[in-house]
Amino acid sequence: FGDFASGAWGVGRGTQIDIDDRVYFPHSLGTFYQALTQYLGFAHYGDEYKVMGLAPYGQPDPALRAFVEDFVELTPEGVRLDPYFIFYGRRSYGRFFGDKMVERLGPPRAPSEEITQRHRDLAFAVQQRLEEAAVHLARLALRETGSRNLCVAGGVALNCKMTGLLHRARVA
């Protein structure tokens, strides 16, 4: 979150980067993914790879699809998160998901609990929405910059499934 921006795009020429637009806090794909990582019982920062790895074992679920669409809205300007799912009712420092998420999805998985098909299906929905949002943002950047050269950086860029999709999507 540099200067409260969770994402930015622009054009680099030589040693200069001119920023065209930004996505501002709390509208962060990293926060979205971290909140669901914690909800799924992977409590440590850096455990997001476990959700990415769990996602291929899931199946489409209309209710979970509706949840992630409500959580992350794709807008003409970028992405918008419903911060009520994240911050409202948060009782402890470091917990990214709020009580509204628990009300909507049920109790979070404890780290010692078995991973069920519902957990796999939620990971599938989360990964799918992240990928849709990344392609959406890449298309916005392409439209604003006219450049097909794409560089992604930061924690979300470590999601190799997403970056592979960006490469294959030919948006950049």
The 8 nearest C-alpha neighbors of each residue, nearest first, counted from 0:
[[1, 3, 5, 4, 2, 24, 6, 23],
 [0, 2, 3, 4, 5, 6, 23, 24],
 [1, 3, 4, 0, 5, 23, 24, 21],
 [4, 2, 0, 1, 24, 23, 5, 25],
 [5, 3, 23, 0, 1, 2, 6, 22],
 [6, 4, 0, 27, 23, 22, 24, 3],
 [5, 7, 22, 4, 21, 23, 8, 27],
 [8, 6, 21, 20, 22, 18, 9, 4],
 [9, 7, 18, 20, 19, 140, 21, 6],
 [8, 10, 18, 19, 17, 144, 16, 11],
 [9, 11, 17, 16, 12, 18, 144, 8],
 [10, 12, 16, 15, 17, 13, 9, 14],
 [13, 11, 15, 14, 16, 10, 17, 9],
 [12, 14, 15, 11, 16, 10, 17, 9],
 [13, 15, 12, 16, 11, 17, 10, 9],
 [16, 14, 12, 13, 11, 17, 10, 18],
 [17, 15, 11, 10, 18, 12, 9, 14],
 [16, 18, 9, 10, 11, 19, 15, 12],
 [17, 19, 9, 8, 20, 16, 10, 7],
 [20, 18, 9, 8, 17, 21, 143, 144],
 [21, 19, 8, 7, 18, 9, 22, 140],
 [22, 20, 7, 6, 4, 23, 8, 19],
 [21, 23, 6, 4, 5, 7, 26, 77],
 [24, 22, 4, 5, 3, 26, 25, 21],
 [25, 23, 26, 3, 4, 5, 27, 22],
 [24, 26, 27, 23, 82, 80, 30, 5],
 [27, 25, 24, 80, 79, 23, 22, 78],
 [28, 26, 30, 29, 5, 25, 24, 31],
 [27, 29, 31, 30, 32, 26, 129, 155],
 [30, 28, 32, 27, 31, 155, 33, 154],
 [29, 31, 33, 27, 28, 32, 34, 95],
 [32, 30, 28, 34, 29, 33, 27, 35],
 [31, 33, 29, 35, 30, 34, 36, 28],
 [34, 32, 36, 30, 35, 31, 29, 37],
 [35, 33, 95, 96, 31, 37, 36, 32],
 [34, 36, 38, 32, 37, 33, 39, 31],
 [37, 35, 33, 39, 34, 38, 41, 47],
 [36, 38, 42, 41, 40, 34, 39, 35],
 [39, 37, 35, 107, 40, 36, 34, 108],
 [38, 40, 108, 36, 37, 41, 35, 107],
 [41, 39, 110, 108, 109, 37, 38, 42],
 [42, 40, 37, 36, 39, 46, 43, 110],
 [41, 43, 37, 40, 44, 36, 46, 110],
 [44, 42, 46, 41, 45, 37, 47, 36],
 [43, 45, 46, 42, 47, 33, 41, 37],
 [44, 46, 47, 43, 48, 33, 154, 49],
 [47, 45, 48, 49, 44, 43, 41, 36],
 [46, 48, 49, 50, 45, 36, 51, 33],
 [47, 49, 51, 46, 50, 52, 45, 158],
 [48, 50, 52, 47, 51, 46, 53, 41],
 [51, 49, 53, 52, 47, 48, 122, 54],
 [50, 52, 48, 54, 49, 53, 126, 47],
 [53, 51, 49, 50, 54, 48, 55, 56],
 [52, 54, 50, 51, 56, 55, 119, 49],
 [53, 55, 123, 122, 56, 51, 57, 52],
 [56, 54, 57, 53, 123, 52, 51, 119],
 [57, 55, 54, 53, 119, 58, 123, 120],
 [58, 56, 120, 119, 123, 54, 55, 116],
 [57, 59, 120, 60, 123, 56, 119, 55],
 [60, 58, 120, 61, 124, 57, 123, 64],
 [59, 61, 63, 62, 64, 58, 120, 124],
 [62, 60, 64, 63, 65, 59, 66, 124],
 [63, 61, 65, 64, 60, 66, 67, 59],
 [64, 62, 66, 65, 60, 61, 121, 124],
 [63, 65, 61, 62, 66, 67, 124, 60],
 [66, 64, 68, 62, 63, 67, 61, 69],
 [65, 67, 63, 69, 64, 68, 70, 62],
 [68, 66, 70, 69, 64, 65, 71, 63],
 [67, 69, 65, 71, 70, 66, 72, 64],
 [70, 68, 66, 67, 71, 65, 72, 81],
 [69, 71, 67, 81, 68, 80, 66, 72],
 [72, 70, 80, 68, 69, 79, 67, 73],
 [71, 73, 79, 78, 68, 74, 80, 69],
 [72, 74, 78, 77, 79, 71, 132, 75],
 [73, 75, 77, 76, 78, 72, 79, 135],
 [74, 76, 77, 73, 139, 78, 135, 136],
 [77, 75, 74, 78, 139, 73, 22, 20],
 [78, 76, 74, 75, 136, 73, 22, 79],
 [79, 77, 73, 74, 72, 26, 71, 80],
 [78, 80, 72, 26, 71, 73, 81, 74],
 [81, 79, 71, 26, 70, 82, 72, 78],
 [80, 82, 70, 83, 84, 79, 71, 69],
 [83, 81, 85, 84, 80, 86, 25, 87],
 [82, 84, 87, 81, 85, 86, 99, 97],
 [85, 83, 100, 97, 99, 82, 81, 96],
 [86, 84, 96, 97, 82, 83, 95, 87],
 [85, 87, 97, 89, 83, 82, 88, 84],
 [86, 88, 83, 97, 89, 85, 98, 84],
 [89, 87, 98, 97, 90, 86, 99, 83],
 [88, 90, 97, 86, 87, 91, 98, 94],
 [91, 89, 88, 92, 94, 97, 98, 87],
 [90, 92, 94, 89, 93, 95, 88, 97],
 [91, 93, 94, 90, 89, 95, 86, 96],
 [92, 94, 95, 91, 89, 96, 90, 42],
 [95, 93, 92, 96, 91, 89, 37, 34],
 [94, 96, 34, 85, 93, 97, 86, 33],
 [97, 95, 85, 34, 94, 84, 86, 100],
 [96, 98, 85, 89, 86, 87, 84, 88],
 [97, 99, 101, 88, 100, 102, 87, 89],
 [100, 98, 102, 84, 101, 97, 103, 83],
 [101, 99, 84, 103, 98, 102, 97, 104],
 [100, 102, 105, 98, 104, 99, 103, 106],
 [103, 101, 99, 100, 105, 104, 98, 106],
 [102, 104, 100, 101, 105, 99, 66, 98],
 [105, 103, 101, 102, 100, 106, 107, 63],
 [106, 104, 101, 102, 103, 107, 100, 108],
 [105, 107, 101, 108, 104, 102, 38, 109],
 [108, 106, 38, 39, 109, 105, 101, 40],
 [107, 109, 40, 39, 112, 38, 110, 106],
 [108, 110, 40, 112, 111, 107, 39, 41],
 [109, 111, 40, 112, 41, 108, 42, 39],
 [112, 110, 109, 113, 40, 108, 114, 41],
 [113, 111, 109, 110, 108, 114, 40, 115],
 [112, 114, 115, 111, 108, 110, 109, 118],
 [113, 115, 118, 112, 116, 119, 108, 117],
 [116, 114, 118, 117, 113, 119, 120, 112],
 [115, 117, 119, 118, 120, 57, 114, 56],
 [116, 118, 120, 115, 119, 121, 57, 114],
 [119, 117, 121, 115, 116, 120, 114, 122],
 [118, 120, 57, 116, 122, 117, 121, 56],
 [119, 121, 57, 117, 123, 58, 118, 122],
 [120, 122, 124, 118, 123, 119, 125, 117],
 [121, 123, 54, 125, 119, 120, 124, 50],
 [122, 124, 54, 120, 57, 121, 126, 125],
 [125, 123, 121, 127, 122, 126, 64, 128],
 [126, 124, 122, 128, 127, 123, 121, 129],
 [127, 125, 129, 123, 128, 124, 122, 130],
 [126, 128, 124, 130, 125, 129, 123, 131],
 [129, 127, 131, 125, 130, 126, 132, 124],
 [130, 128, 126, 132, 127, 131, 133, 125],
 [129, 131, 133, 127, 161, 128, 132, 134],
 [132, 130, 128, 134, 133, 129, 135, 127],
 [131, 133, 135, 129, 130, 134, 128, 136],
 [134, 132, 130, 136, 135, 131, 137, 129],
 [135, 133, 137, 131, 136, 132, 138, 165],
 [134, 136, 132, 138, 133, 137, 131, 139],
 [135, 137, 139, 133, 138, 134, 77, 132],
 [138, 136, 134, 140, 139, 135, 133, 141],
 [137, 139, 141, 135, 140, 136, 170, 142],
 [140, 138, 136, 142, 137, 141, 143, 135],
 [139, 141, 137, 143, 138, 142, 144, 8],
 [142, 140, 138, 145, 144, 139, 143, 146],
 [141, 143, 139, 140, 145, 144, 138, 146],
 [144, 142, 140, 141, 145, 139, 19, 9],
 [145, 143, 141, 146, 142, 140, 9, 10],
 [144, 146, 141, 142, 143, 147, 140, 148],
 [147, 145, 144, 148, 141, 171, 149, 10],
 [146, 148, 171, 149, 141, 145, 170, 169],
 [149, 147, 146, 171, 150, 141, 10, 145],
 [150, 148, 171, 147, 151, 146, 137, 141],
 [149, 151, 152, 148, 171, 8, 156, 147],
 [152, 150, 156, 149, 153, 162, 155, 157],
 [153, 151, 156, 150, 154, 155, 157, 6],
 [154, 152, 156, 155, 151, 157, 6, 29],
 [153, 155, 156, 157, 152, 29, 158, 45],
 [154, 156, 157, 158, 153, 29, 28, 152],
 [155, 157, 152, 158, 154, 153, 151, 162],
 [158, 156, 155, 154, 159, 153, 162, 152],
 [159, 157, 156, 161, 160, 155, 162, 51],
 [158, 160, 162, 161, 157, 163, 156, 164],
 [159, 161, 163, 158, 162, 164, 51, 130],
 [162, 160, 164, 130, 159, 163, 158, 165],
 [161, 163, 165, 159, 164, 160, 166, 158],
 [164, 162, 166, 160, 165, 161, 159, 167],
 [163, 165, 167, 161, 162, 166, 168, 160],
 [166, 164, 162, 168, 163, 167, 134, 161],
 [165, 167, 163, 164, 168, 169, 162, 171],
 [166, 168, 164, 169, 165, 163, 170, 162],
 [169, 167, 165, 170, 166, 164, 134, 171],
 [170, 168, 171, 167, 166, 165, 147, 164],
 [171, 169, 168, 138, 137, 165, 147, 141],
 [170, 147, 169, 149, 148, 141, 137, 146]]
